[in-house]
Each structure stands twice: as C-alpha cells, then as structure tokens.
C-alpha cells in the first residue's frame, strides 16, 4: 500500500535525522541529516544523497559553511582601504546555509597609530526595504586589535545566521591618529547603488548603535570580515 499523500501550503520543516525511514514499496522517503544535506531512501533501504556531493566544496570556495562565512571570497584580488575615525563600515552578506558563529575577524593590513579609544565589530540584520540595520551580536571594545598587523579575531555571543536572510558584518574604530587599513575589494559606486546593496557606512559614531539607518552609499570599499 502506498504511503499517504502529504500536501504543504507553504513550506515543510524537517527535523534532522541520522537515518531516514524505509518507505513502503513504490515510495521514497526524503530527509535531512546534520550535515545539512538532503537524502532519499527507497523501499529497499538504499540511501541516495540528493544535495550535490560537491556542495561542501562549493561552499568552501565562497567562504561559507555551517560554521564559517566571509563577506568577500578569498579567491579574488584584494586591495586595502583605510577607515575613518567615527565611521562605521557595513559589508552585506547572505548565507547560503544556516551558519552558527561565535567570533568575528578582520585583516589589519596597516596598524593604527596614536591611542585608539574604541574598536568593535558587530553582526547586524539588514532590512533592504527600510535600509535599517539592527545589532544582533557584537565584540567587546578591544583597541589592541588594530594597533598591529594581524588577522584580528574577537569573540561574540553565539548566533545562527539563517540561510537566505540579509545580514551585515560591521566595524567601527574611534580615536586613532593614523587610520588603520584593512583587506578589501573595490566596488564601483554605481554598482553599490543598485539593489541589493553590498556596502553602507555611517559617520559620526562613538560606539556601535543598536539600530541604525546607514546614510552613506558612496563608499567603494567592501571589507573582508569573517564569522566563525
């Protein structure tokens, strides 16, 4: 006897399982495992991976996995750009898979001089329709992160970024004499002013805002940041 039909008006939610159910003759079961891949099993118990087997390799090539995501792929030509004191820089991104992170990193190419009073990074959700960024998690104030050349990695509260949702990794430095520079790519202004936006800035800040409508859209530098 065939398995009963199932109709979904919107979407179906599957609990991850180690091994799918063996269905009745003539049917196939469909299920997800903890590796976020989709599998099918026939009535003989033979399992087939539905998600392309090289999907993990594809994610790695664009700097994404279930535990790592980057704002810029590392297989591109990088330059560097300096940061203005008091200006916050947003690099937008959209996860391909659900990604849980507890650290943010940025590559310091040239160190700040003087006595910085603040350096923080944050994870923001970003609403394209209203141009509103809302803080979800952030680092502590660690000014030593920008006073030497390094990949500066700081902790945040663990957060899961949802596949298909729009986010921004952002950073803010205040009080330095000579501006630090960070790894970035150059984006023509006219491309950044076409939705979906990939860069935003907001000046005149002394700390990370909980909610902000970033006004700057003429920056040409998208900075590399990593969540892991």
C-alpha positions, 0 to 999 in steps of 0.5 A: 500500500502506498504511503499517504499523500502529504500536501504543504501550503507553504513550506515543510520543516524537517527535523534532522535525522541520522537515518531516514525511514524505509518507505513502503514499496513504490515510495521514497522517503526524503530527509535531512541529516546534520550535515545539512544535506538532503537524502532519499531512501527507497523501499529497499533501504538504499540511501541516495544523497540528493544535495550535490556531493560537491556542495561542501566544496562549493561552499568552501570556495565562497567562504561559507559553511555551517560554521564559517562565512566571509563577506568577500571570497578569498579567491579574488584580488584584494586591495586595502582601504583605510577607515575613518575615525567615527565611521562605521563600515557595513559589508552585506552578506547572505548565507547560503546555509544556516551558519552558527558563529561565535567570533568575528575577524578582520585583516589589519593590513596597516596598524593604527597609530596614536591611542585608539579609544574604541574598536568593535565589530558587530553582526547586524540584520539588514532590512533592504526595504527600510535600509535599517540595520539592527545589532544582533551580536557584537565584540567587546571594545578591544583597541589592541586589535588594530594597533598591529598587523594581524588577522584580528579575531574577537569573540561574540555571543553565539548566533545562527545566521539563517540561510537566505536572510540579509545580514551585515558584518560591521566595524567601527574604530574611534580615536586613532591618529593614523587610520588603520587599513584593512583587506578589501575589494573595490566596488564601483559606486554605481554598482553599490547603488543598485539593489541589493546593496553590498556596502553602507557606512555611517559617520559620526559614531562613538560606539556601535548603535543598536539600530541604525539607518546607514546614510552613506552609499558612496563608499567603494570599499567592501571589507573582508570580515569573517564569522566563525 
